[in-house]
Amino acid sequence: MQKNNLLRGFTSVVAFVEAVALGLSFAAFDNAAVINNALGVSTSKLVLKDGIQSEDDVEKPQYFTSDFAQDVNNPTEAEIAAKNEAVAAFVEQEEEEGAVLLQNSNNALPLAAGSKVTLFGQATVNPYMKGNSGGGSGGTQVTYVDALTDPERAGFQVNQTLIDAYKALDAGGLKRSSSTRTIGEAPKSVYTDEVKATFQNYSDAAIVILAREGAESNDLYTKDSEGISELALHQDEKDMLEVVKQYKDQGVFKKVIVLLNSGHPMEVKELANYGVDAILLIGGPGQSTGFRGVSDLLVGNVSPSGRLVDTYASNSLSAPATVNFGEFTYTNSSDVAKGMTDNASEGQYYVVQAEGIYVGYKYYETRYEDLILGQGGADANVGIWDSQGGSWNYADEVSYPFGYGLSYTTFTQTMDGTTDNGDGTMTVKGTVTNTGSVAGKSVVELYAQTPYGDYEKENNVEKSAVQLVGFTKTDLVEPGQTVDYEITFDKYFLASYDYTNAKGYIMSQGDYYLAVGDNAHDALNNILAKKQATGMYDENGNAVNGDANKVYTWNEAALDTETYKSTEYGEVTNRLDEADLNHWIENGVTYLSRKDWAGTYPQQATQITATDEMIAKLCDGNYTKAEDAPSALSIPVGVDSGIQLADMYGLDYDDPLWETFINQIPLADLIANTMENGGIGENLSIGSPATSNGDGPDGIAGNAYVNESVAAASWSKDMLAKRGYYMGEDALLAKSAHEVWCPGVDTHRTPFGGRNFEYYSEDPILAYELSAVQTAEMEAKGVSVGPKHFFANDQETWRTGVSTFGNEQGFREIQLRAFEGAFTKGGASSVMTAFNRVGLTWVGHSSDIQDGILRGEWGFQGFVITDAAGVNSYMHSVDALMNGTDMFCYTSGAAGDSRTKEINAAIRETDDGNIVEQLKEINHRIFYTYAHTHLMNGLASAYDIVSVTPWWQPVILGGNIALIVITAGLYALFLVNEKKKKTKEVK
C-alpha cells in the first residue's frame, strides 16, 4: 500500500510538471518570434530556384555594409568582438562627454589618481545604470567600484569596510523600489563607530553617490513614502551627508564630492548645507562601460563638457506642469464607467497640459524676463516654492539653468557675424577661446527671442522669452587656443503656432533677437542687456550686466502667416482642436499666459466633469462601411505575378510595380502582417523572409549604451551620430533588428516622468536635432528607425488610455516639434505610437495625427506600429487600421487571434472592400520599409523562401511527448497496482 501511495504521489507530481510544461509551451509558441530573435534563429531559409545549379551562379547583394565585417551575412566571431570592443570604448566616451559638472568649488576636482577615498551611498553597490524598460543590457559590464579602482583610470584605493556594510544591506533586500515608494538609501545605523574609525585611512575625499531611478509604467512620486518629492533629499541621505560633513569639519575628509546618479533632475540646493565641494551629474551610465568614463572624469583624464538638458529647479514641484501631473479621474467617473463600452479603467483618467508652451526653462526664463521688465505681474506670489519675501524670485526657484555646465578649464565665446542665407536658414559665426590651463571642449548655445506684441496677446499666441534654436560643440581646444564656430539653423524654429486665428505657423511682426550664452539664463541676460534693461542677476542671485555684444537683432516689418502655412508635402493647419478641453467644455481650462501670471498660473489641478458627448467620444471605435465601398471580393489579392521582395529594393514609394507586388499577397497574410510579435513571419507569396524588430533607446541587438538623456547632455551632434552608427552596426552584424523602437523622443514635461531617462530633453529643438542625426546614421546601416512614443506620452501613470488635453500651440511647439526632426531631417521610416489619447482619441485612432501631420505635413512613408497592443480594449483593430495604424505590437496568441478575427469579421460580414484596400496600402508601407533595410542583404530573386521549423520547437514538443508518455506509463502502473491490491483484498 505504501508503495502504491508513493507511486500515486510521484504520478501526480509528474502530471503537474507536464501541465506546467504544456502551459509554458503554449506561451513559447505564442511568442515564437521573440524567442527566435533572442536565440538568433530564423524561421525561413533561401533555396535555389529550379534551374539554378550553384550558389556560385548567384550574386548576393550587400546593400548595407559594415566597417567591421567583410561579409555582413556571415560575420566572424573576431569581427563581432572587434565591433563590440569599439562600442565599449564609445560608451565610455559617451559618459565622459555627457556628464555635467555642476559645482567645483576651489577646484576640488579633479582628484589625484590613486587617492584614498571613502565611497558613501547605497548606490555604491547598487548604482542606477539604466531605467527599467526595453533596451540594451549586454556587452562589457563594468561596475561603479570596479571602474573607480581600475589602475588604468582613477586607480582609487577605496574603503572596503563601508562597501561591505552596504553589500550586507543589499543582500538583505535594501533596494530602490517604486512599489514601496522608497529611495533605498542606507540608514544612519550603518555608520557605526567601527565604520567611522576607517575614515581617516581613506580621507583624500568622500565621494557620495545619490541615486534616483525611473521605470516603464512607474513615474517618480511627487509625494513618496516620506511625504515629500522623490527628487528631494531624504532623511537617510541627510543623515549620511551629516556624517560626511562632521568628518570634513574635523579635518578628516579633505573634499566632499557628490555624484548624481539619476536620469531625473534632483533637488540639490540643500547640498550646500553639508560642505559639498563638487557636484557631478553622471546620470545613468548604462549597463556597460559608462562608469569608466566617470572614473576618467574624476581624475581629470578628461575634462567635463556636458550641459544640462533640463532645468534643475530648487524645488522639483515648482514647474507649473507638475500641478497637472499624475492620477486624475473625472468627477463623474461612475457615469463615465457606465457609459463606456470599453474597459472603464482605460478611459476614466486624464491629464491637462494647462502650462501650454511653458515647459521647463521656457517657464522659468520667461517669468524672469517679465520680472526684470516689470510686466505681466511676474512677481506675484503664485508658483512660489522657495522664493523669499512673498514674491517670485528666479535665483530662489532655480538651482541650475537649462544648458548649464562647467569644465576644468574656462572659455570665452564671441558672436561675430550673422547671415540670413536666403534659403530659410540663418548662420551665426564666432570664436571660442580656451582661457584656462587644461584642454577641453566647449558647447556654444544659440538662443532666440521672438516678438510678443498686441497680435500675439489678442490671439493667445504665447512666446517664451528665450528658446534654443541651434548649438555646436568644439573639438578639443588646447589652453590659449582660439577656434572658430559656425551654427546654421532653420528660421522655421522662430515661427510660432497660432491656433486661434491664422490656424498655422506665423512669423510675428517686431524685433527678433539671437544670442549666445553659457546657458539659457546667461543668453537671456545678454538679450536683456541689448534691451538696456537693468537689475539682472544670475542663478545664484549675483548681479550681472549681460553682454550685448553677444546679441544680434533685426526687425520684421509685417506679420507673416504664409511662409510656414505649408510644407513641401502639404498644408499645415489645425488638426488638434478636439484635444483642447475648451472644445468640449466652455472655459474648461485656463492656459498659463505671460499676459497675467497671477491670473493664469495653475494653482490646482483642473477638474473635469465629462459631458455625454465626451463619454461617447471616449468610446470611439465604431467604424462603419461607407455607402460607396466596393465589394471585398472585387479587390485583387493573392494574384501571383512572380515578383519577389528582392526585386523591390530601391524602388520609389509611388513606383507602379508596388501595386502588382502587393496584389500577390493573400488576404490572410495581409492581415497577419499587421500582427507583430518581435517581427512578422515569412511571406512565401512574395519571397519575404521573417523580419525582426527590436527595442530600445539605450541599445539594441546586444550592446548597452548610456541613457539617452546622458547622450543628449553631450550637446554633440557628432556623438549622437556615432551612437546611431554603432547601434546600426549592432543590428547589422546581429542580422536582426530590421526595425527598432528608438530613439525615445518624448519631452521631459516634468522631472517626474518615469521614462525621462530614455528621452532626450525638456527642450524640443535639442531633441529635434539630436534625433535627426542619430536616426540618419541608423537608417544608413539599413535599420528602420521607429522613434517612440508618438506623442504626448509625458507620464507613465495610467498611460494606457489616459486622455491628454492641451492646446495646439503647446502640442505643436513642444511634443510634436521634438519628434519632427527624426522624420523630416533624419528620414525615420517607422514610428511607434503611444498608449495615451490626445484629447479623447487614442493616437492610433487619429487620422489627423497619423495621416494629417505625420504623413501629410512631414511626408512620412513608412509604417506606424502601436506600443504593445495586447488586448487593450480601447485599441479597436479596424478603426486603428482605417485611421493610419499599420501594425499592432506584440500581438501574439489570444491577442493576435482576437484582432485577426475582428478584422476578418469586419470584411466578410459587411463585404467591405475599403478595408481590403486599406490592408493592401498598409502592406505597401510595411514592405516598402523593410525593402530598404538590411533584411535585403543577401536576398536575390534566384532564391525561393521556404519555411523552417526552429530547432527549439521540436525539442519542446519532444519533451512534452516524453512527459506525457511517462505520465501515462506511471498512471497505468498505478492502475495495475490498484487492481492487484483489490484482487488481494477479495481473496
N, C-alpha and C positions, 0 to 999 in steps of 0.2 A: 504493500500500500504506500509506504514511504517513497519507494522508487517511482511509482506512478504519479504521486503528488509532485515529485521533483521534475518529472517529465512534463507534467501539465504546466508547471511554472516556467520551465525553460521554453516550452512551445509558446506560451503567452508572451514571453519576452521577445522571442524571435518574430512573432506576429506583429508585435508593437513596433519593432525595428523596421519591419517591412512596410508597415503603414506609414511611418515617418519617411522612409526612403522613397516610397511612392509619391508622397506629398512634395518632397524636395525635388523629385524627378520631374513632376509636372511643372513646378516653378522654374526648374532649369530649362526645360524645353520651351516654356513661355518666354524666357529671357535668353534664348539661344544666341541671338545676335550680340548681346552684351558679353556673354561668356566667350564667344568666338573672338571678339575683339580683344578681350583680356588675354586669351591664350594665343593670339596671332594665328587663328585657324580660319581658313577660307571654306566657304560652302559651295564653291564652284571652281572649275578649272578650265583651262583652254585646251582644246583638242583640235588638231589639224583637220581642215575640211577634206572631204573626199577629193582625190586627185592631186593633193599636195603631198609629196613624198617625204620631205625632210624639213626639219626646223631651219636648216641652213638656207632654204629657199624663201624664208620669211624675214622681212625686215621688221624688227620690233622697235617701234618708235620710243624715244625717251624725250618727251616734250618738256619735262621738268627735271633738271639735273641737280646733282649735289656737288658741293665743293669738298666733300669728304669721301665719296664713293664713286668709283668708276662706273659701276653698273647699279643704278638705284633699285633695280628689280631684284638684285641679289647682292646686297652689301655684305662684306665680310665682317667677322667679329672685330677684327682690328680696326676697320674703318668706323664702325659704330662706336668703338671705345674712344677713338680719336675725336669723334664728334662730341661725345659725352664729356670728355676732358675739356674741350673748348667751351662747352656750355657751363661747366663748373667754374671755369675762370671768369666767364662773363657774368655769372650770377654774383660772384664776389665783387666785380666792378659795379654791378647794379646797386648793391648796397652802399658801396663807397660813394657813389655819385648821388644816391637818393637820400642818404641820412642827412638830417638837418641839425646844425649846431645852433641852439637857441640862446645859450649863455656861455660865456667863457671868461669869468672874472679873473683878472690878474694872470691871464694866460695859463689857467690851471691845466688845460690840455694844450699840447699832447703830454702824456706821461712818458717817462723813460722806459724803454724796453727792458724787460726783466724785473720791473718793480715788484715789490712785495705788497699785495693788495688783499683786502677782505671784501668778498662779494656778498652783498646784502640783497634780500628779497627772495621769496619762494620761487619766483620765476628763474632764479639761478639754476635750479634743477628741473623746472618745468616751464621753459620760456614759451612765449607765444611765437609760433613760427608762421602759421597761416590759419585763417579762419576755417570753420567747419563748413565746407562747401565743396563742390566738384573742383577738380583740378589736379595738377601735378603733385606727386608725393614720392617720386623716385629719384634716382641719381645718387650722387655722392651725398652722404649725410654727415654734417659736422655740427656738434652741439655747441652751445654757448661757452661752457667751461673749456672744452677741448680747443676751441678757437682762441680763447684768451691765453691759454697756456702753450699754444703752438710756438716752438722756438723760432720758427721762420717768420713769425709775426710779432705779437706783443711779448710772448715768452714770459708772461707774468707768473710769479710764484704766488699761489693762492692759499688762503686759509682753509684747509681741508676740514677742520673741526666744525666750522659753521656749515660748510657744504654738506657734511654728513648729517648734521642736525636737520637740515632741510630735506635731505633724502629720506630720513626716517618719517618725517611728516608726510612726504609724498607717498611713501609706501603705505602709510596709514590711511590714505584716502583724501588728503587735503588737496583740493583741485579748484580751479575756477569753474563756476557752474551757472549756466543760465537758468536751470530748473530751480535751484535754491537761491538764485539772485545774490550770489556771493562772489567776491573777487579772489578768494583762495589765498590770501596772504597769511604768513605765519604769525601766530600770536606772540605777544611780548614774552611769554613764558619760555620761549625757545632761547632767549638771550640770558642764559644762566651765568653765574659767576665763573664757571669753568670755561664757557664760551668767551666771555668778555676778557678773560685772562690771556687769550690768544691774540687779541687785537694788536698789542704792542709789537708782536713779531711780524705783523703784516699791515704796516701802518703808513706806507707811502701814499695810499689812497683808499678810501672807502668807496666802492662802486655799487650804487644802489640801482636795481632794476625794478621798474614798476610796469605791470602788465595789465592790459585790458584786451578782451577777445570778443569779436563779433562772430556771428554764425548765420548760416541759412536758416530761415524760419524763426530766428530769435534776434530781435533788436536789443540793444543795450537799454537798461532801465533808466527812466527819468527819476524813478524812486525805487531803490532796491531794498534789500532786507534790513539795511540800516536806516532806511527812511531818507536817503539822500541820493543825489545823482550818482549813477555808477561811474561816472567820469571824474568825480570829486575824490580828493584824498580821503581814505577811510581810516578808522581808528587804529587798526593794526598797522597800517602804513605810517601813521603819525607816531605811533609808539616806537616803531623801528627807526624812523628818522630822528626821534628824540634821543635814542640810544647813540646813534651816529653823531649827532650834534654834541652830546655830552662828552664823547671821547675826542671829538675835534677840539672842543673848548679846553679840554685837559691837556691838549698838545700831543695827543696820541696820533690821530689821523691828520696827515698834512693837508689833504684835499678831500673834498666830497664831490663825487661825480654821479649824476643821475642819468640813467638810460631810460627813455620812454619806449617801452616795448609794446606799442599799441598802434592799431590802424585807425584809431579814433582820437580826436583832439581831447586831451585830458586837461583838467583844471590845474595849472601849475604855479599860479601866482603865490600860493601859500608856501611853496618850497623855499621862498626867501626867508621864512622863519626858522629854517633848520641848517643854516650855514652852508648851503649848497653853492659850490664854486662853478660848476659847469653842468649844462643840460644838453644831452644829445638825443634827438629823436631818431630811433632806429627802425620804428615801425615793425612790420612783420618780415623778417629776413628770409622767410621761406624754409621749406624742408630740404635744404641743400647746403650750399656753401656761403650763404649770406653772412653768417656770423664771422667768417674770416674777414669780410670787409669791415665789420665793426672793430675787430681786433686791430686791423691796419690803421683805422682812423684814430683809435685811442692812443697810439704811439707815434702818430704823425708820418707813417709811411705814405699816407695820402692826406691831403687837406680837404675838409668837408666842403662840398659845393652845392648841396641840396637846398631847395627853398620850399616853404610850406605850400601845400596845395589846399589848405583850409585855414580859416581864421581860428586862432586859439583864443577863445573868449575867457575872461576871468571866471565867469560862471557859465557852464555848458547849457544852462536853461535860458540864457539871455537872448538867443536868436528868436525873432517873432514866430518862426516856423514851428518852434517846439510847443507853442500853445496848442496847435492843432496837429499834434503828432501822437500816435498811439491808438488806443481802442475807443471808438465812439460808435454808439448804436442810435438808430432813430428813436426819437421819444415815443413813437408809436410802434415800436419793434414788433409787438404782438400782432398788430394789424399787417405789418409787412410780411411777417411769417405766414399768416393766414392767406394773404393774397398771392404768395409765390407758389409757382408750380415746381420750382427747383428747390434744392436744399436751402433752407432758410439761413443757415449759418454762412452760406456763401453769398448772401445778399443783404444782410441787415447791418453791415458795417460800412463806415465811410470815413473820409478824411477831407478836410477843406484847406486848400492852399491859399489862405487869406493873405499871405505875405506877398503874393504876386511875384514880381521880379526880385524882390529884396531878400535874396538868399545869400547867406554868408557875408562876405565883405561888402556886397552891394547894399546891405542894410547898414552896417557899422560905419562905412566910409561916407555914405550919403547923409546919414544923420549928423555925422561930424561936420561935413561942409555946411549944412544948414545951420548947425550950431554956431560955427565960426562967423557965418554971414548973417546970423540973426533972422532966419526965415523959417516958416513952417512950424513954429513952435517946437523946435527940436530939443529945447532944454526942458521940456515938460517932464513931469515925474512919472510917466508911463514907461514900461520896459526897463525900469531901473532894477538892477540886481546888486551891484557892488558900488554904484556911484554914491558919493558922499554929498551932504548938503541939500538933498531934496531935488536936485536937478541932474539930468543925464550928463555924464562925462565920459568921453571916449577912453581916456587913459585908465579910468577905473574899470571900464567894461571890457577892455581888450588887453590881453597879455602880449600876444604877438600877432601882427597883421598878416594877411594873406601875402604870400611871396617873400616872407622874411627868411633870412638865413645868414649865418656868419661863416667866417673862414679863419684859418690860422694865419692868413695874411690879410691885407687890406687892398681895396681897389678904388680908383676914381673912374667915373664914366662921363663922357661928354655926348651931347646931341648936336651934331654939326650941320646936318642938312636934311631937308625933307622934300620929296618929289612926288607929285601926282603923275603917275605913269600914263594916264590916259586910257588905260585898259581895264579900269575898275579896281586897280591896286594903287597903293602908295608905298614908298620906300623911305625909310629913315636910316641915316648913316651917322656913325660916330666912332669914338675910340674908347678903349678900356686900358688903364694903366695899373700895373701891379706896384703899389707903393709900399709893400711890406717886405719881409725878409725871406719868405719861402714861396715856392711855386704853388700856383693854384689855378682853379677855373672860376670864371665869373659869369653869372647869369645877367643878361640885360633884359629888363622887363619894360614893355611899351604899353602905356595905358591911354585911353581916350576919355574925353568928356564931350557929350553932345548936348545941344540946346534943350532947355526945359522952359518953354515960354507959354504964352497965353493959349496957343492952339493945343499944346500938349495937356495943359491943365484942364481945359474945357472938354477935351475928348478922352480923358483918363489914360493918356499915354505916359507911363511912368518912366523916369530916367534915373539911372544910377549916376552918382557924382563922378564915378571913375569906373572904367571897365577895361579889362585886359583885351588887347587886340593883336599883340604879337610878342615874340620873345626869341632869344637866341642864347646859346651858351658857347663861350670861347673854348678853344683848346687850352692846354696847359700854358699858362703865362708865367714867365720867369720874373724874379724880382727886378724892378726897374724897367721891364719891357712894356711897350705900348703896342696894342694890336687894334686893327680896325674891325668894326662890326657893321652888319647890314641886316635890316629887318624889312621884309616886304609883306604886306597884309592886304586882305580884301576889304575894300571900302564897304562892302556888304555888312561887315561887322559893326559899322557905325549906324546902320539902319535900325529903326525901332518898329515894333509891330503895333499898328493902330487897329484894334478890333471893333471900335465903336463907329468910326466914320469912314476912313479910307478902306477899311477891311483888307489891309495888306501892309507891306513894309513901307515906311516913309523915311525920307531924309529931311530932318527938321530944318526950318529956317533959323539962322542965327550963327553964333560963334561956336567954333569947334576947337578943341584943344587936344594936342598929343603931348605926352610927357613920358620921359624915362625916369625910373626911380628904383631904389633898392627894394621896394615893396609897394603894395598898393597905397599905403598911407603916405609913404615918402613921395610917391608920384603925385598924389592929391595935394600935398603941401606945396609941391612945385607949381601946380596949376593955380592954387590959391595965391602964391607969390606973384604969378603972372597977372592975376586979377587985382594985385596990390592990396590984398587982404592983410589983416594983422591978427595977432593973438593965436597963431598956430602953435601946436605942440606935438611931440612925438608920442609913441605908445607908452613911454614912461612918465609922461606929463612934463617933460623938459621943453622949454620954449625953443622954437626953431623958426627960421626965417623962410625956409624953402629956397629953391633955386630956379628963378625964372629963365635962366639960360638953358635949362633942360626941357623947355616947352616950346612947341610950335603951335601957332593959332591961325585960323582963317575963318572967313565968313561965307556962309551960303545965303544968297540974297532971297531965295524963294523956297517955299515948301515943295518938295519933290515926292509925288505919290506914284510915279510911273516907273522909275528905273528898276525897282525891285518888285514890281507888280507881277512879274512872271519870271520863270527860269527858262532855260533852253528847252525844257521838257513840257512846260505847261503853266497855267495860271496859278498864282499864289493868292488864295482868298480864305475867308473864314471857313473852317471846317470843324471847329470845336465849340460852336455856340452852345450845344446841348451839354457840354461839360461844365458850363458855368451854372452854379447853383441859382443865380439870379434869373436864369432862363426858366426855371421851374417855380421858383418862389420869389415874389417881388421883395426886393431888399433882403434876400435870404442871407447874404454875406456882405460885409463891408471890407473892401480890399484896402490894404495898407497903402497910404499915399503920402508923399513928402509935402503935399499941399497942407496937410494937417496931421502932424504926428500924433498929437494927443487924441484927436477925434477918430482916428482910424486904426491906431495900434490895437491888435487883437489881445485884449486883456483877459479873455476867457475863450474857451473852445466854442466854436459855432455849433449851436443846437439846431437839429433839423427834425421837423415833423413831415414825414413823407406823404405827399398827396397821392390820390388814387392813380393819377397819371404817372407819377414816378414809380409806384409799385408795379404798374403794368409794364413800364419800360424795363424795370429790373428783370422781368420775365421774358425779355426779347428772345427770340429763337423760334419764331413762327413763320418760317419760310413757306411761301405758297407758290404754286406753279403759276407762271404767267399765262395769260389767256392765249397769247400767240406762240407759246412754247411748241417747238417741233416734237414729234414722236421720238421717244428714245430709240425705237427700232430703226429710225431713219438715219441715225448718226453712224458713220462708218467706224467700226472698231475691229481689231483682230484681222486686218487685211494685210496679208504678207506681201511685202514688196522687195524682200531680200536686202533691206538696208539695215546695217548694224550700227551700234553706237560708235564703233571705230571709224565709221565714215563721217561722223558728225563733228569731229574736232575742228575748231577754228571757224565754223560757220556762224554768221551773224544771227542774232535772235530772230530777225524777220526773214531769213532765208526760206523760200517756199518749200525746200526739202524737209523742213521740220514737220510740216503737216503730214506728208507722206510717211515719215518715220513714226510719228505718234499714232497714226491710224493703224499701225501694226499691233499695237498693244491691246490685248483682250480686256474687256470691261472689268473682269475680276482683278486683273493686275493693275489697271488704272486706279482702282480703289485701294488695293493692297499697298501701292506705292505711297499712299498718304499716311500709312501707319508705320511710324518709325519706332525702332527698338534697338538703338545702337547702330542704326543704319537701316537700309531697306534691302530686301532679298534680291537674288539674281532675277533678271528678266530675260528668259530664254528667247522670247519672240523678237527681241531687238539686240541680242548679244551683249547684254549688260551684266557684268559681274555684280555680286553683292557689294554694297557700299558700307563704309564705316564712318560713323560720326563720333565726335569726341568733345570733351569738356576739360578745361575751362580756362578762366583768365590767368591763373597762376601756373599754367603748364599743361601740356597735352603730351600724350604718347611717351610717358615715362619720366621726363625731367621736370624738376620743380624750380620755379623762379621766385624772386622776391615778390611780395604782394604788389598788385598793380598800383596801389596808392604810393608805395615806395618808389616804384619805377617812375611814376609821374613826377615825384618830387625831385628827380634829376633835372627837370625842366630842359631836357635834351632830346630833340628830335632824333639825333643820331643814335642815342641809346635805345629809344623806343623802336627805331628802325631795326637795330640789331636784335632786339627782343623778338620782333616779328620774324626776322631772318632765322634765328635759331629755333624758334617754335616751328617754323616751316620745315627746317631740316629734320627736326624730331619726327614730324608727321611723315615726311617723305621717306626716311630710312626705316621707319617702323612699318611702312606700307599700310598705314591705317590713317584714321582721322582725315578722310577726304573732305569732310565738312566739320567745322568746330564751332563751339558755342563760346566765343570770346572775340574781342575783349569785352569786359563789363564796362558799360558807358553811362549808366545812370548817375544822377547827380547826388552829391552829399548834401541833401536838403537840410538835414540836421546832423549834429555829431553822433546821433544815436542809431543811425541806420545800420542794421545788422550786417549788411554786406558792403559797407563803405570801403572795406579793405580791398575789394576786388573791383572797385570803380575808381576812376582817376581823381576826381576833384569836386569841390563845390563850384568850380568855375566852368562854364560850358565851352569857352574858347580853348582853354588848356586841353579839355577832353577832345574837342573837335580836331585840334592839330595833332595831338599825340595818337589818337585812334586812327587818324588818316595814314600816318607813316607806318605804324605797326601793321595795319590792315594791308597796305600796299605790298609790304615785304612778304607777308604770309601768302597773299594771293599769287605773288610772283613765283612761289615754290609749289604752286598747284594745290593750295589749300583754300577751300571755300570758307571764308570768314563770316561768321554769324554773330555780329555784335548783340549783346543782350543787356538788360531785359527791356525791350522796346514797348512802351516807355512809361515814365512816371511811376516806376517801381521804387519808390523812395522810402518804403518801410516794409518790414517783414511781418509786422503784426497784422493778422487776418489778411495776409496778402492774397489768398485765394478768393477773389471776388470783391475785395474792398472797392468801394466807389470813391475815386479820387476826383474831387471837384476843384476847379481853378478857372482863371480866365485865359483867353487865348494868348495874350501877350506873355504871361508867365510861362505857359507851356512852350510857346514858340522860342522865346529868348533864353530859356533855361534848359529844360529837359530835351526838347527836340533839337536845338542847336548843338547840344553836346553830341548827339548821335550823327548829325548831318555830315560831318567831315568824313566819317568812315565810309559813307556811301558816295558822296559827290566827289571827294578827293582820293579816298583810299580804294574805291572800287569794290566794296564788300558785296559778295554775291549770294549771301543768305542772311537771315536775321532771325533771332529768337524773340518772340513776343513775351509779354509779361502776364502774370496771373491776374493783375488788377483790372478793374474797369476804369475807363476815363470818362468821368461823368457816370452815367448809369449803364454804359455799354462796355462790355468786355472788349479789350483791344482786338482780340481775334475775331470779333463780330463786326468790327468797324471798317466799312469800306472807305469812309472819309479818311481814316488814318492809313490803312494799308494800300488802298488803290489811289486815294486822293493825294496824300502827302508823300508817302514812300515811293510809289510808282509814278504818280502824276507830276509831282513837283521835283523829285530827286532823281527820276529816271532809273529807278531800281528795276532790274530784270531777273533777279534770282528768285529763290523760293523763301517763303515765310514758314517757319516752324514754331509751334507753340512751345511754351515751357511744359514740363512733364504733365501731360494731359490726364492720364489715368482715367478715372471715371467722374471727374468734376462735373456736376450736373449742369452748371451754368454754361459749359462749353458745348453748345449744340453743334453736332458734326456738320450737318448740311448747311446751316446758317454760316458757320465758320468758313466752309469751302466756298460758298457763294459770295462771301464778302472779303476775300483776299487771303485767307489762310490756305496753305498748301499741304501742310504735314502736321500730324499730331505726335508729339514727342513721347517716347516710352509708352506706347500703346500696345501692350502685349497681352496674350491670354484673353481673359474675360473682357478687359477694356477694349482690346482690338476687335474682338468678336462683336461686342455691343455696337461699336461705331460702324463696323462693316455692315452689320445688319440694318442699322439705321439708314445708312446711305443706300444700300440695295433696296430697302423698302420704299424709300422716297422715289427712287427711279421706277421701280416695277409697278408699284401700286397706283402711281399717277401718270405713268408713261411720259415722264418729264425729260425731254431731250436737252433742255438747258443745263441740267445737272451733268449729263454726259459730256456736253461741250465744255463745261467748266472743268471737269475732271481731265479732259484732254489738254486744256490750256495749263492746268496745274502740272501735269506730267511734262508738258513742254518746258515749263520753268525748271522743274526738277532736273530733267536730263540735260537741258542747256547748261545748267550749273555744273553738274557732275562731268559733263563733256569738256569742261575747262579746268579739271582738277587732275591730280596725279593718278587718279583711277585709270586714266588713259595711257599711262606709261606701260609699254609692252603689249597694248591691245591693238590687234591688227585684224583686218577683215578676213584674213586667211584662217582665222580660228572660229570655231563654234564654242559657245559656253555650255558646259554641262554641269548639272548639279552633283555635288559631292557631299556625302554624309560625314560630318565632323567626327573624328575618332572617338571623342568622349561620349557621344550618344550611344554607340553600340556597347561601350563599357558600362554605362549606366543601365542600359537595357539588360545586358548580361548579368549584371549584379542583381537587378531586380528579379530576373528569372531564377537565378540561383537561390535567392532568399525565398521566393515563392515555393520552389521545389523543396527546399529544406523545411519550410513551414509545413507544407503538405505532408512530407515524409514523417516529420515529428508528430503531426496530428494523427496520421494513420497509425503510427506506432502506439500512440496513446490509446486510440480506439481498440487496437488489438489487445493491449494490456487490460483495458477495461473489460473487454469481452471475456478474456481469460479469468479475470477476477470474479466476474459474475458466474462463470461456469463453475469455479471452485466453490463459490457460495452456495450454488444449487446442490452440488454434491455433498 
